[in-house]
Amino acid sequence: MRILFYSAACSVAVMALSFSASAQINGTAYIGVPGAAGQFATLSEFNTAAGGANTGSYTWTAPTFNGVTFAAGGFFSGPYTGNQWVTSGGGTVTSGSSAASQQMAQGFANSFVPCGSFFNPTCKSTIMEITGTAALTHNDLIRITHDDGVQLYLGGTAAGNLVINDSDPTATDTSTYFYSGPATTESFTLIYDECCGGPADLSVRGLGVVATPEPASLGLMGIALLTAGVAYRRRRKAV
């Protein structure tokens, strides 16, 4: 009985450890990006920026996404930095502080005058990937208010998982997705781009972020449960 008790206690402790990781979102940003990769919020352009021309990158985390507004700058305001944008939503820059101190957007652009083109050579922007895990329930409405573009993937970044695609430069706009499936937990990837001058706005509703157990902790939890099961079987045989 004592063996069973200790095994069960171990299982509970490891399960608690597995899920003790705090819920958070993680961002990776490339700043000072010219051309299309600095203008359109798409996964392909983010990957292009990652391997191409930029003036630096930074990473950041924030405790939540749902109901939080990240905002910096304005149409008539002065320069605004990546660090200002991250901290406005309760986030923290975790690496690349010098890059995060640069302007998020420089110059002017629209779909007819692309960033970095002959007619707009000084335009440089910021494109970022934001990831996390969200708990979804039937009839959830996900709303993203953004300036500039966004893409949202649920459950991986395959083309079929793209649920919001409003990637062009835009004034403040709201894009929505209605989730009609069963309650579940899904990873998400959001691509956000800030170009063409202020403001830089991103506000998400209906995407509740939850903690994701680490693979190593899940393995430990499985071992603990297996140990408890073996101890229980031995006790039954002994009786």
Contacts in CASP RR format, 6 or more apart in sequence:
PFRMAT RR
TARGET T0000
AUTHOR 0000-0000-0000
METHOD contacts of the structure
MODEL  1
MRILFYSAACSVAVMALSFSASAQINGTAYIGVPGAAGQFATLSEFNTAA
GGANTGSYTWTAPTFNGVTFAAGGFFSGPYTGNQWVTSGGGTVTSGSSAA
SQQMAQGFANSFVPCGSFFNPTCKSTIMEITGTAALTHNDLIRITHDDGV
QLYLGGTAAGNLVINDSDPTATDTSTYFYSGPATTESFTLIYDECCGGPA
DLSVRGLGVVATPEPASLGLMGIALLTAGVAYRRRRKAV
1 235 0 8 1.000
3 231 0 8 1.000
3 234 0 8 1.000
3 235 0 8 1.000
4 228 0 8 1.000
4 231 0 8 1.000
4 232 0 8 1.000
4 235 0 8 1.000
7 224 0 8 1.000
7 227 0 8 1.000
7 228 0 8 1.000
7 229 0 8 1.000
7 230 0 8 1.000
7 231 0 8 1.000
7 232 0 8 1.000
8 228 0 8 1.000
10 224 0 8 1.000
10 227 0 8 1.000
10 228 0 8 1.000
11 221 0 8 1.000
11 224 0 8 1.000
11 225 0 8 1.000
11 227 0 8 1.000
11 228 0 8 1.000
13 224 0 8 1.000
14 217 0 8 1.000
14 220 0 8 1.000
14 221 0 8 1.000
14 222 0 8 1.000
14 223 0 8 1.000
14 224 0 8 1.000
15 221 0 8 1.000
15 224 0 8 1.000
17 217 0 8 1.000
17 220 0 8 1.000
17 221 0 8 1.000
18 213 0 8 1.000
18 214 0 8 1.000
18 217 0 8 1.000
18 218 0 8 1.000
18 220 0 8 1.000
18 221 0 8 1.000
19 211 0 8 1.000
19 213 0 8 1.000
20 211 0 8 1.000
21 211 0 8 1.000
21 212 0 8 1.000
21 213 0 8 1.000
21 214 0 8 1.000
21 217 0 8 1.000
22 63 0 8 1.000
22 211 0 8 1.000
23 63 0 8 1.000
23 64 0 8 1.000
23 133 0 8 1.000
23 209 0 8 1.000
23 210 0 8 1.000
23 211 0 8 1.000
24 61 0 8 1.000
24 62 0 8 1.000
24 63 0 8 1.000
24 64 0 8 1.000
24 132 0 8 1.000
24 209 0 8 1.000
24 211 0 8 1.000
25 61 0 8 1.000
25 62 0 8 1.000
25 64 0 8 1.000
25 65 0 8 1.000
25 130 0 8 1.000
25 131 0 8 1.000
25 132 0 8 1.000
25 209 0 8 1.000
26 59 0 8 1.000
26 60 0 8 1.000
26 61 0 8 1.000
26 130 0 8 1.000
26 131 0 8 1.000
26 132 0 8 1.000
27 59 0 8 1.000
27 60 0 8 1.000
27 61 0 8 1.000
27 128 0 8 1.000
27 129 0 8 1.000
27 130 0 8 1.000
27 131 0 8 1.000
28 57 0 8 1.000
28 58 0 8 1.000
28 59 0 8 1.000
28 128 0 8 1.000
28 129 0 8 1.000
29 57 0 8 1.000
29 58 0 8 1.000
29 59 0 8 1.000
29 60 0 8 1.000
29 82 0 8 1.000
29 99 0 8 1.000
29 100 0 8 1.000
29 126 0 8 1.000
29 127 0 8 1.000
29 128 0 8 1.000
30 37 0 8 1.000
30 46 0 8 1.000
30 49 0 8 1.000
30 50 0 8 1.000
30 54 0 8 1.000
30 56 0 8 1.000
30 57 0 8 1.000
30 126 0 8 1.000
30 127 0 8 1.000
30 128 0 8 1.000
31 54 0 8 1.000
31 55 0 8 1.000
31 56 0 8 1.000
31 57 0 8 1.000
31 58 0 8 1.000
31 82 0 8 1.000
31 99 0 8 1.000
31 100 0 8 1.000
31 102 0 8 1.000
31 103 0 8 1.000
31 104 0 8 1.000
31 124 0 8 1.000
31 126 0 8 1.000
32 38 0 8 1.000
32 54 0 8 1.000
32 55 0 8 1.000
32 56 0 8 1.000
32 102 0 8 1.000
32 103 0 8 1.000
32 106 0 8 1.000
32 124 0 8 1.000
32 125 0 8 1.000
32 126 0 8 1.000
33 49 0 8 1.000
33 53 0 8 1.000
33 54 0 8 1.000
33 115 0 8 1.000
33 124 0 8 1.000
33 125 0 8 1.000
33 126 0 8 1.000
33 127 0 8 1.000
34 53 0 8 1.000
34 115 0 8 1.000
34 116 0 8 1.000
34 121 0 8 1.000
34 123 0 8 1.000
34 124 0 8 1.000
34 125 0 8 1.000
35 114 0 8 1.000
35 115 0 8 1.000
35 116 0 8 1.000
35 117 0 8 1.000
35 123 0 8 1.000
36 45 0 8 1.000
36 48 0 8 1.000
36 114 0 8 1.000
36 115 0 8 1.000
37 45 0 8 1.000
37 46 0 8 1.000
37 48 0 8 1.000
37 49 0 8 1.000
37 52 0 8 1.000
37 53 0 8 1.000
37 127 0 8 1.000
38 45 0 8 1.000
38 49 0 8 1.000
38 115 0 8 1.000
38 124 0 8 1.000
38 125 0 8 1.000
38 126 0 8 1.000
38 127 0 8 1.000
38 193 0 8 1.000
38 195 0 8 1.000
39 45 0 8 1.000
39 109 0 8 1.000
39 114 0 8 1.000
39 115 0 8 1.000
39 123 0 8 1.000
39 125 0 8 1.000
39 169 0 8 1.000
39 193 0 8 1.000
39 195 0 8 1.000
39 196 0 8 1.000
40 149 0 8 1.000
40 167 0 8 1.000
40 168 0 8 1.000
40 169 0 8 1.000
40 193 0 8 1.000
41 127 0 8 1.000
41 148 0 8 1.000
41 149 0 8 1.000
41 150 0 8 1.000
41 151 0 8 1.000
41 166 0 8 1.000
41 167 0 8 1.000
41 191 0 8 1.000
41 192 0 8 1.000
41 193 0 8 1.000
42 151 0 8 1.000
42 167 0 8 1.000
42 191 0 8 1.000
43 129 0 8 1.000
43 151 0 8 1.000
43 153 0 8 1.000
43 157 0 8 1.000
43 189 0 8 1.000
43 191 0 8 1.000
45 127 0 8 1.000
45 191 0 8 1.000
45 193 0 8 1.000
46 127 0 8 1.000
46 128 0 8 1.000
46 129 0 8 1.000
46 191 0 8 1.000
49 127 0 8 1.000
50 57 0 8 1.000
55 99 0 8 1.000
55 102 0 8 1.000
55 124 0 8 1.000
56 96 0 8 1.000
56 98 0 8 1.000
56 99 0 8 1.000
56 102 0 8 1.000
57 96 0 8 1.000
57 99 0 8 1.000
58 82 0 8 1.000
58 93 0 8 1.000
58 94 0 8 1.000
58 95 0 8 1.000
58 96 0 8 1.000
58 97 0 8 1.000
58 99 0 8 1.000
58 100 0 8 1.000
59 93 0 8 1.000
59 94 0 8 1.000
59 95 0 8 1.000
59 96 0 8 1.000
60 86 0 8 1.000
60 91 0 8 1.000
60 92 0 8 1.000
60 93 0 8 1.000
60 94 0 8 1.000
60 100 0 8 1.000
61 91 0 8 1.000
61 92 0 8 1.000
61 94 0 8 1.000
62 68 0 8 1.000
62 86 0 8 1.000
62 89 0 8 1.000
62 90 0 8 1.000
62 91 0 8 1.000
62 92 0 8 1.000
63 90 0 8 1.000
63 91 0 8 1.000
64 208 0 8 1.000
64 209 0 8 1.000
65 130 0 8 1.000
65 132 0 8 1.000
65 134 0 8 1.000
65 204 0 8 1.000
65 207 0 8 1.000
65 208 0 8 1.000
65 209 0 8 1.000
66 204 0 8 1.000
66 205 0 8 1.000
66 206 0 8 1.000
66 207 0 8 1.000
66 208 0 8 1.000
66 209 0 8 1.000
67 203 0 8 1.000
67 204 0 8 1.000
67 205 0 8 1.000
67 206 0 8 1.000
68 89 0 8 1.000
68 90 0 8 1.000
68 203 0 8 1.000
68 204 0 8 1.000
69 88 0 8 1.000
69 89 0 8 1.000
69 145 0 8 1.000
69 201 0 8 1.000
69 202 0 8 1.000
69 203 0 8 1.000
70 85 0 8 1.000
70 86 0 8 1.000
70 88 0 8 1.000
70 89 0 8 1.000
70 200 0 8 1.000
70 201 0 8 1.000
70 202 0 8 1.000
70 203 0 8 1.000
71 85 0 8 1.000
71 88 0 8 1.000
71 89 0 8 1.000
71 199 0 8 1.000
71 200 0 8 1.000
71 201 0 8 1.000
71 202 0 8 1.000
71 203 0 8 1.000
72 80 0 8 1.000
72 81 0 8 1.000
72 82 0 8 1.000
72 84 0 8 1.000
72 85 0 8 1.000
72 88 0 8 1.000
72 104 0 8 1.000
72 198 0 8 1.000
72 199 0 8 1.000
72 200 0 8 1.000
73 80 0 8 1.000
73 84 0 8 1.000
73 198 0 8 1.000
73 199 0 8 1.000
73 200 0 8 1.000
74 80 0 8 1.000
74 197 0 8 1.000
74 198 0 8 1.000
74 199 0 8 1.000
75 197 0 8 1.000
75 198 0 8 1.000
75 199 0 8 1.000
77 198 0 8 1.000
77 199 0 8 1.000
79 103 0 8 1.000
80 103 0 8 1.000
80 104 0 8 1.000
80 198 0 8 1.000
80 200 0 8 1.000
81 100 0 8 1.000
81 101 0 8 1.000
81 102 0 8 1.000
81 103 0 8 1.000
81 104 0 8 1.000
82 93 0 8 1.000
82 100 0 8 1.000
82 101 0 8 1.000
82 102 0 8 1.000
82 104 0 8 1.000
82 126 0 8 1.000
83 93 0 8 1.000
83 97 0 8 1.000
83 100 0 8 1.000
83 101 0 8 1.000
85 104 0 8 1.000
85 194 0 8 1.000
85 200 0 8 1.000
86 92 0 8 1.000
86 93 0 8 1.000
86 100 0 8 1.000
87 93 0 8 1.000
93 100 0 8 1.000
103 124 0 8 1.000
104 125 0 8 1.000
104 126 0 8 1.000
104 194 0 8 1.000
104 200 0 8 1.000
105 124 0 8 1.000
105 125 0 8 1.000
105 126 0 8 1.000
105 194 0 8 1.000
105 195 0 8 1.000
105 196 0 8 1.000
105 197 0 8 1.000
105 198 0 8 1.000
105 200 0 8 1.000
106 122 0 8 1.000
106 123 0 8 1.000
106 124 0 8 1.000
106 125 0 8 1.000
106 197 0 8 1.000
107 120 0 8 1.000
107 122 0 8 1.000
107 123 0 8 1.000
107 124 0 8 1.000
107 196 0 8 1.000
107 197 0 8 1.000
108 120 0 8 1.000
108 123 0 8 1.000
108 196 0 8 1.000
108 197 0 8 1.000
109 115 0 8 1.000
109 116 0 8 1.000
109 120 0 8 1.000
109 123 0 8 1.000
109 125 0 8 1.000
109 169 0 8 1.000
109 195 0 8 1.000
109 196 0 8 1.000
110 169 0 8 1.000
110 196 0 8 1.000
111 168 0 8 1.000
111 169 0 8 1.000
113 119 0 8 1.000
113 120 0 8 1.000
114 120 0 8 1.000
114 123 0 8 1.000
115 123 0 8 1.000
115 124 0 8 1.000
115 125 0 8 1.000
115 195 0 8 1.000
115 196 0 8 1.000
116 122 0 8 1.000
116 123 0 8 1.000
116 124 0 8 1.000
117 123 0 8 1.000
123 195 0 8 1.000
123 196 0 8 1.000
125 193 0 8 1.000
125 194 0 8 1.000
125 195 0 8 1.000
125 196 0 8 1.000
126 193 0 8 1.000
126 194 0 8 1.000
126 195 0 8 1.000
126 200 0 8 1.000
127 191 0 8 1.000
127 192 0 8 1.000
127 193 0 8 1.000
127 194 0 8 1.000
128 191 0 8 1.000
128 192 0 8 1.000
128 193 0 8 1.000
129 189 0 8 1.000
129 190 0 8 1.000
129 191 0 8 1.000
130 189 0 8 1.000
130 190 0 8 1.000
130 191 0 8 1.000
130 192 0 8 1.000
131 187 0 8 1.000
131 188 0 8 1.000
131 189 0 8 1.000
131 190 0 8 1.000
132 187 0 8 1.000
132 188 0 8 1.000
132 189 0 8 1.000
132 209 0 8 1.000
132 212 0 8 1.000
133 185 0 8 1.000
133 186 0 8 1.000
133 187 0 8 1.000
133 188 0 8 1.000
133 209 0 8 1.000
133 210 0 8 1.000
133 211 0 8 1.000
133 212 0 8 1.000
134 154 0 8 1.000
134 185 0 8 1.000
134 186 0 8 1.000
134 187 0 8 1.000
134 188 0 8 1.000
134 207 0 8 1.000
134 208 0 8 1.000
134 209 0 8 1.000
134 210 0 8 1.000
135 183 0 8 1.000
135 184 0 8 1.000
135 185 0 8 1.000
135 208 0 8 1.000
135 210 0 8 1.000
136 154 0 8 1.000
136 179 0 8 1.000
136 181 0 8 1.000
136 183 0 8 1.000
136 184 0 8 1.000
136 185 0 8 1.000
136 186 0 8 1.000
137 179 0 8 1.000
137 183 0 8 1.000
138 179 0 8 1.000
138 180 0 8 1.000
138 181 0 8 1.000
138 182 0 8 1.000
138 183 0 8 1.000
139 178 0 8 1.000
139 179 0 8 1.000
139 180 0 8 1.000
140 178 0 8 1.000
140 179 0 8 1.000
140 206 0 8 1.000
141 176 0 8 1.000
141 177 0 8 1.000
141 178 0 8 1.000
141 179 0 8 1.000
141 205 0 8 1.000
141 206 0 8 1.000
142 152 0 8 1.000
142 163 0 8 1.000
142 164 0 8 1.000
142 176 0 8 1.000
142 177 0 8 1.000
142 178 0 8 1.000
142 179 0 8 1.000
142 204 0 8 1.000
142 205 0 8 1.000
142 206 0 8 1.000
142 207 0 8 1.000
143 174 0 8 1.000
143 175 0 8 1.000
143 176 0 8 1.000
143 204 0 8 1.000
143 205 0 8 1.000
143 206 0 8 1.000
144 150 0 8 1.000
144 152 0 8 1.000
144 164 0 8 1.000
144 174 0 8 1.000
144 175 0 8 1.000
144 176 0 8 1.000
144 190 0 8 1.000
144 202 0 8 1.000
144 203 0 8 1.000
144 204 0 8 1.000
144 205 0 8 1.000
145 172 0 8 1.000
145 173 0 8 1.000
145 174 0 8 1.000
145 201 0 8 1.000
145 202 0 8 1.000
145 203 0 8 1.000
146 166 0 8 1.000
146 170 0 8 1.000
146 172 0 8 1.000
146 173 0 8 1.000
146 174 0 8 1.000
146 175 0 8 1.000
146 192 0 8 1.000
146 201 0 8 1.000
146 202 0 8 1.000
146 203 0 8 1.000
147 170 0 8 1.000
147 171 0 8 1.000
147 172 0 8 1.000
147 173 0 8 1.000
147 194 0 8 1.000
147 198 0 8 1.000
147 199 0 8 1.000
147 200 0 8 1.000
147 201 0 8 1.000
147 202 0 8 1.000
148 168 0 8 1.000
148 169 0 8 1.000
148 170 0 8 1.000
148 192 0 8 1.000
148 193 0 8 1.000
148 194 0 8 1.000
148 195 0 8 1.000
148 196 0 8 1.000
148 200 0 8 1.000
149 166 0 8 1.000
149 167 0 8 1.000
149 168 0 8 1.000
149 169 0 8 1.000
149 170 0 8 1.000
149 173 0 8 1.000
149 192 0 8 1.000
149 193 0 8 1.000
150 164 0 8 1.000
150 166 0 8 1.000
150 167 0 8 1.000
150 175 0 8 1.000
150 190 0 8 1.000
150 191 0 8 1.000
150 192 0 8 1.000
150 193 0 8 1.000
150 202 0 8 1.000
151 162 0 8 1.000
151 164 0 8 1.000
151 165 0 8 1.000
151 166 0 8 1.000
151 167 0 8 1.000
151 190 0 8 1.000
151 191 0 8 1.000
152 162 0 8 1.000
152 163 0 8 1.000
152 164 0 8 1.000
152 175 0 8 1.000
152 177 0 8 1.000
152 188 0 8 1.000
152 189 0 8 1.000
152 190 0 8 1.000
152 191 0 8 1.000
153 161 0 8 1.000
153 162 0 8 1.000
153 163 0 8 1.000
153 188 0 8 1.000
153 189 0 8 1.000
153 190 0 8 1.000
154 161 0 8 1.000
154 163 0 8 1.000
154 179 0 8 1.000
154 186 0 8 1.000
154 187 0 8 1.000
154 188 0 8 1.000
155 161 0 8 1.000
155 186 0 8 1.000
155 187 0 8 1.000
155 188 0 8 1.000
156 187 0 8 1.000
156 189 0 8 1.000
157 189 0 8 1.000
163 177 0 8 1.000
164 175 0 8 1.000
164 176 0 8 1.000
164 177 0 8 1.000
166 173 0 8 1.000
166 175 0 8 1.000
167 191 0 8 1.000
167 193 0 8 1.000
169 193 0 8 1.000
169 195 0 8 1.000
169 196 0 8 1.000
172 199 0 8 1.000
172 201 0 8 1.000
185 210 0 8 1.000
187 212 0 8 1.000
188 207 0 8 1.000
190 204 0 8 1.000
192 202 0 8 1.000
194 200 0 8 1.000
213 221 0 8 1.000
END
